[in-house]
């Protein structure tokens, strides 16, 4: 694990103007993602849930040299966001 930079795009922590989280030492919007039994440090863009919806994006697969069938193990917020989106759709359908 390289904790000095985003492991996908290479953005260095020193280049980020955000406050560091005391427990992780990472900028507050960065992520530690567990993919196929390995922890990756990812910036706010590379670690965002959009990179994992419907599977890991080809960009991350290539940047992190992941297997085609790699799985992210800690995406609880993706499931929460998807459930919230589904609920909003239901409400719109009832109104419409």
Protein Blocks (a to p, Z undefined) as FASTA:
>chain_A
ZZkbcfklopafklpcbdcdfklopafkbccddeehiacdddfklmpmklmggpaafklm
mmnopafkbccfblmkmmmmmmmmmmmmmmmmmmZZ
